[in-house]
Amino acid sequence: MAELVFFSGTMDCGKSTLALQMNHNHAVRGRVGLIFTKLDRAGANVLSSRLGLSTGALEVADDLDFWESIVSRATAGGRIDYLVCDEAQFYTGAQVEQLARVVDEMDVDVFAFGITADFRTELFPGSKRLIELADRVQVLQVEALCWCGRRATTNARVVEGSMVIEGEQVVVGDTASGLEGQVEYEVLCRRHYMRRMTSHAARVAALSPEVLPFDLEVCPVPPLPITQAD
């Protein structure tokens, strides 16, 4: 019986690597699948891992209808056993519902991979809908680590060296050049996210003559602003 499975976690926990491995494992057993991705750091129409592995993929536009696309391929004689959907946090809620329909009505497995929450610790729309609809949600076992060595649970956005908590939800960072190259992401434990203590800020604090080594964990950091819900 086909399933909709959501593999989730923070950055650096191996989601894209697992997506590539999942596709390989099914393909070598004779199953036929399609790979989808959106806003991959390596560019359009590619699924890439930070380990350097990559493969071609179909780029997901906001107006893509997964149901119509898969039905069209099937009625044209194409065989589809499974879908690998990377960067699923960027999919719309409607697209996640379409994927669920593909599973239920066409008996096609869907393996979705994505970051759970954004740099503000708020759920991405695609991830939220996947958590609500998936048959299974699996948190990846490869733990990303904060600079302090603790398990990282949050994704921090760093603009020109400073952590930010405001801005557009979707900004592709960690790129080689251009304006977006000024944006980086770093995984942090909750403690250091709340203190806005990135690895760079920690190094600066450690070098400060006013901060003793054993005071590094409690050095003052401006508090996060409290905003009211709309």
ChimeraX attribute file (.defattr): number of C-alpha atoms within 10 A of each C-alpha:
attribute: neighborCount
match mode: 1-to-1
recipient: residues
	/A:1	7
	/A:2	16
	/A:3	18
	/A:4	25
	/A:5	20
	/A:6	26
	/A:7	27
	/A:8	26
	/A:9	25
	/A:10	24
	/A:11	25
	/A:12	20
	/A:13	20
	/A:14	21
	/A:15	25
	/A:16	26
	/A:17	18
	/A:18	16
	/A:19	23
	/A:20	19
	/A:21	12
	/A:22	13
	/A:23	19
	/A:24	13
	/A:25	12
	/A:26	14
	/A:27	14
	/A:28	9
	/A:29	8
	/A:30	9
	/A:31	14
	/A:32	15
	/A:33	19
	/A:34	16
	/A:35	21
	/A:36	20
	/A:37	26
	/A:38	23
	/A:39	20
	/A:40	19
	/A:41	16
	/A:42	15
	/A:43	12
	/A:44	15
	/A:45	18
	/A:46	21
	/A:47	28
	/A:48	22
	/A:49	20
	/A:50	14
	/A:51	10
	/A:52	7
	/A:53	11
	/A:54	15
	/A:55	11
	/A:56	14
	/A:57	20
	/A:58	15
	/A:59	20
	/A:60	22
	/A:61	13
	/A:62	12
	/A:63	9
	/A:64	15
	/A:65	16
	/A:66	19
	/A:67	18
	/A:68	12
	/A:69	10
	/A:70	21
	/A:71	15
	/A:72	12
	/A:73	12
	/A:74	13
	/A:75	9
	/A:76	9
	/A:77	9
	/A:78	11
	/A:79	13
	/A:80	18
	/A:81	18
	/A:82	24
	/A:83	22
	/A:84	20
	/A:85	27
	/A:86	32
	/A:87	22
	/A:88	29
	/A:89	27
	/A:90	22
	/A:91	24
	/A:92	20
	/A:93	17
	/A:94	17
	/A:95	22
	/A:96	26
	/A:97	19
	/A:98	18
	/A:99	26
	/A:100	25
	/A:101	16
	/A:102	24
	/A:103	21
	/A:104	15
	/A:105	10
	/A:106	16
	/A:107	16
	/A:108	22
	/A:109	22
	/A:110	23
	/A:111	23
	/A:112	27
	/A:113	28
	/A:114	25
	/A:115	24
	/A:116	27
	/A:117	21
	/A:118	20
	/A:119	24
	/A:120	16
	/A:121	15
	/A:122	12
	/A:123	16
	/A:124	23
	/A:125	19
	/A:126	23
	/A:127	29
	/A:128	17
	/A:129	19
	/A:130	31
	/A:131	18
	/A:132	12
	/A:133	17
	/A:134	22
	/A:135	13
	/A:136	15
	/A:137	17
	/A:138	13
	/A:139	15
	/A:140	17
	/A:141	10
	/A:142	11
	/A:143	17
	/A:144	22
	/A:145	19
	/A:146	22
	/A:147	18
	/A:148	14
	/A:149	10
	/A:150	15
	/A:151	15
	/A:152	25
	/A:153	22
	/A:154	28
	/A:155	25
	/A:156	26
	/A:157	24
	/A:158	20
	/A:159	15
	/A:160	11
	/A:161	14
	/A:162	15
	/A:163	21
	/A:164	15
	/A:165	17
	/A:166	9
	/A:167	10
	/A:168	7
	/A:169	13
	/A:170	12
	/A:171	12
	/A:172	14
	/A:173	19
	/A:174	15
	/A:175	15
	/A:176	11
	/A:177	9
	/A:178	8
	/A:179	9
	/A:180	14
	/A:181	14
	/A:182	15
	/A:183	19
	/A:184	19
	/A:185	17
	/A:186	22
	/A:187	25
	/A:188	28
	/A:189	22
	/A:190	17
	/A:191	15
	/A:192	23
	/A:193	24
	/A:194	14
	/A:195	16
	/A:196	23
	/A:197	25
	/A:198	25
	/A:199	17
	/A:200	14
	/A:201	14
	/A:202	18
	/A:203	12
	/A:204	11
	/A:205	20
	/A:206	18
	/A:207	11
	/A:208	12
	/A:209	8
	/A:210	10
	/A:211	14
	/A:212	13
	/A:213	12
	/A:214	9
	/A:215	12
	/A:216	15
	/A:217	16
	/A:218	10
	/A:219	15
	/A:220	12
	/A:221	12
	/A:222	9
	/A:223	9
	/A:224	12
	/A:225	7
	/A:226	6
	/A:227	6
	/A:228	5
	/A:229	4
	/A:230	3
